Amino acid sequence: MAVHALIANNRKDTIMSSPAHISIKNNTNHGIRTNILHHKNVDAVGEPINGKVIHPGEERVFKVRASTGHHGELFIGFISTYDESKTGCIEIRSIKDPHKSASGLAILRESIDNFIIKAKAYRNSPNYENLRRVTIDINEPSNNIKIMTYNTHLFAHSAAEIPFWENLTYDDDYRRDRMIEKIRDTNPDIISLEEVWATTNLNSISKDLKNIYPYSYKTPTSAVDPKIGNGLLLLSKFPISLTEKIKFTNLTENDDWSRKGALKARLNIFGNQYIEVISTHLSSYSVDYISNVSQILTQMFKEDDRPFPALLMGDFNMGWEENYNKLKEMVGSKGLVDTFVGIHGEFSQKDIPKYYTTNNQINGLDKVFRPEATGGADRLDYVFYANSNRSNCSLSPIDLTVDHEGWKYNHIDRIECFPTGTTTTCRNLPDIVNMDISDHYPTFVTIKVNRN
């Protein structure tokens, strides 16, 4: 995780040659040792501040001086005495005028590991004891990660497009682009997307969001493959390693035309802390539910004593009233807990109005495909978590929300083109106003990562 650096400036106009005071406050639970990385035109080559340990909760002030007639450059690195990891660096480009960040004389460099550094540079009046002062605060990060799971209902450009065009697609490209915008706005750390069936959409979403989510895991299908893939896409701000996938052996009727299953990836979330993330989309047919869940638990949770905490999330198609208790019991056998339960306790009927993830009575896109559907609000999308006694970190869910209002869009003056035999037919379509981007609603879970 990159160190986030902020500078605030407070300049007074009088300029006078004088040493600078550097104040370092350690707000972390571990000792921090200074390390001079670069010096130029600095008296005593910065030794008064080099190799000094600032203990947890301690603030120390050091005096440094630029050589006569020079600005003086001093780059200070910070090392955690807990594990000798680098926690960041501040570059003071001018000891004489540390406040002039606008001209590049005092800047902070983003660095590595999992601490947050904040700094302020001041230039006070000549009569003030601390004429020049740099204050540095080193803080623990919030250690919170934000999780999102979302069924996108994107069928266009997949093998499902031609035979089921009228039944399965609706403004898909435009909806996909709105999803990308919403993801940028909400900024989760780890995302599981379901029903991104086409390879072109998998690649498009990954590419458009790569500057935010440099790591992704997906399993595209061949352009000539008669079946659609698993529709799963994992996006992460954290490095991904040791990936694996499974395909469900039991898939009924239309689902047998897909490769539904699960993706698993190990994520390096904060320095040397790891979690395993599993994304899935179960069969739409209740006869397959038990088999699908059993396969995930058997093949992706092989060890009873796992080395890392785990997240299991996605569209389980198992409604709370008829199937939730069975689902909870099954995943519970592997130590997995519904994040809602971890935060609020048991889930019940009274929680549906706030936490439903589908509602065929009010969701606009659902009504497009199933205008006669009955049943109403239900909860089909879940995020489960499990901890491990062997890990150096643990997970604690602290917040869960389902956004029923924010993921809507308008599309005015639209035209849709689709293949008809060997030609392409285009048609004018009605304006879309306040339409739900998908027939599901996104679920967001904030999880605290505790250092064990």
C-alpha positions, 0 to 999 in steps of 0.5 A, spaced: 500 500 500 502 506 498 504 511 503 499 517 502 503 524 503 500 531 504 503 537 505 500 544 508 504 550 507 503 556 512 508 562 509 510 568 512 514 573 508 520 575 512 526 571 509 532 570 514 538 564 514 537 560 519 537 552 521 530 548 520 527 544 526 524 537 524 519 535 528 517 527 527 511 524 531 510 517 531 503 515 532 504 508 530 504 502 535 512 500 532 518 504 533 520 508 527 528 509 525 530 515 521 535 513 515 538 519 511 537 517 504 540 523 500 544 530 503 547 535 499 549 542 502 547 540 509 552 541 515 554 535 518 551 531 512 545 530 516 547 526 522 543 530 527 537 526 525 540 520 522 539 513 525 534 516 531 529 511 533 522 515 535 518 510 539 511 509 539 507 515 541 513 519 542 515 526 538 522 528 537 525 535 534 531 535 530 535 541 528 539 541 521 542 546 518 543 548 510 551 550 509 552 557 508 549 560 501 545 554 499 538 551 500 540 544 502 537 538 500 535 532 505 531 526 504 529 522 510 527 515 510 523 511 515 524 504 517 519 500 522 523 497 527 518 491 528 520 488 521 525 493 518 520 494 513 521 501 509 515 505 511 516 512 507 520 518 505 520 525 506 524 529 501 526 536 503 528 539 497 530 546 501 532 546 508 532 554 507 525 555 504 522 548 506 515 551 505 515 552 497 512 546 495 509 549 489 516 551 486 518 543 488 523 545 493 519 541 499 516 535 496 514 528 499 515 522 495 510 516 495 513 510 498 512 503 500 508 499 505 503 500 510 504 507 514 501 514 512 505 520 512 503 527 513 507 533 513 507 540 514 512 546 512 512 552 515 516 559 514 515 564 520 518 571 522 525 572 523 523 573 531 520 566 531 524 561 535 522 556 530 524 560 523 523 554 519 520 548 521 517 541 518 512 537 522 512 530 520 506 525 523 507 517 521 500 514 522 498 507 522 493 506 516 485 505 517 487 498 515 480 497 513 478 494 506 472 495 502 469 490 498 464 490 493 460 484 490 455 486 484 451 481 478 452 486 472 447 482 467 451 483 461 450 478 456 452 482 450 457 480 445 457 473 448 455 466 445 448 468 449 447 474 444 445 471 438 439 466 440 437 470 446 438 477 444 431 479 445 431 476 452 437 477 455 440 484 453 438 491 454 443 497 453 448 493 455 454 497 452 451 503 455 450 500 462 457 497 462 460 504 461 455 507 467 458 501 471 465 503 470 463 510 472 460 508 479 466 503 480 470 509 480 466 513 484 465 508 490 472 506 489 472 499 493 478 496 494 476 489 492 471 487 487 467 481 485 463 482 478 458 476 476 455 475 469 460 479 465 459 473 460 463 476 454 470 476 453 470 483 450 466 486 456 471 482 461 477 486 458 474 492 457 472 493 464 479 491 466 482 495 461 478 501 463 479 500 471 487 498 470 489 505 473 485 504 479 485 496 479 492 494 477 490 487 478 485 482 476 483 475 475 478 473 469 478 466 465 476 469 458 473 464 453 475 463 446 471 467 440 469 460 437 467 457 444 459 455 443 459 456 451 459 462 455 464 462 460 463 463 468 462 471 467 466 472 473 471 478 474 476 479 480 478 486 481 483 488 486 488 494 488 492 489 491 497 484 488 494 477 486 498 471 486 496 463 486 490 463 482 485 457 481 478 456 478 473 451 478 467 449 474 461 446 477 459 439 475 452 440 476 449 445 472 441 444 469 438 446 463 440 453 460 446 454 466 449 448 462 450 452 457 455 456 461 462 454 465 459 457 472 464 456 477 468 460 482 475 464 482 480 464 487 486 468 488 491 470 494 491 477 495 497 481 499 493 486 502 498 490 507 505 488 506 506 481 509 499 480 510 495 475 505 488 473 504 484 469 500 478 471 496 473 467 492 468 469 487 462 465 485 456 465 481 451 459 483 446 455 478 440 459 477 436 452 479 435 450 486 437 443 484 444 445 483 445 449 489 447 444 494 452 441 489 455 447 487 456 450 494 459 443 496 464 443 490 467 450 492 468 448 500 471 441 498 475 444 492 477 451 494 477 450 502 481 443 502 485 445 509 481 445 515 486 449 518 487 454 512 494 459 513 490 465 511 483 469 512 478 468 507 472 471 503 467 468 499 462 472 495 458 473 489 451 471 487 449 465 490 441 465 488 439 462 494 434 466 497 434 468 505 427 465 506 428 458 503 435 457 502 439 462 507 439 457 513 442 451 509 447 456 505 449 459 512 450 452 515 454 449 509 459 455 509 459 455 517 462 448 516 468 451 514 468 457 519 465 462 514 460 467 517 456 472 513 458 479 514 451 481 516 451 476 522 458 478 524 456 486 524 449 485 526 447 478 529 442 474 525 439 476 519 431 476 519 425 478 515 425 485 518 432 486 515 430 485 508 427 492 506 434 495 508 439 489 505 435 486 499 439 485 493 434 484 488 427 486 487 423 484 481 417 489 483 421 495 483 427 494 479 427 497 472 431 492 469 428 486 472 422 488 469 424 489 462 426 482 462 421 479 467 415 484 467 410 478 470 415 476 475 412 476 482 416 475 489 419 481 491 425 483 495 430 478 496 437 477 498 441 473 493 448 476 494 453 475 500 460 476 502 462 471 507 469 471 511 473 466 515 479 467 519 485 463 521 489 461 527 495 461 523 495 468 520 498 474 522 492 478 521 484 477 522 478 480 519 472 484 522 467 486 518 464 493 521 459 495 515 455 493 510 450 497 505 446 495 499 445 501 494 438 501 492 438 508 489 445 510 487 446 505 481 441 508 476 442 512 469 439 515 464 440 514 456 437 519 451 436 519 444 439 512 443 440 507 437 441 500 438 444 495 432 444 488 432 445 482 427 439 479 423 442 473 419 448 476 415 446 483 416 446 488 422 439 492 423 439 498 427 433 501 431 431 507 435 429 506 442 425 510 447 429 514 452 431 511 458 430 515 465 432 513 472 433 505 470 437 501 474 444 499 471 443 491 473 437 487 476 441 486 482 444 492 487 451 492 489 453 490 496 459 493 499 462 491 506 467 494 510 472 490 513 477 491 518 484 488 518 487 486 524 494 485 525 495 479 530 
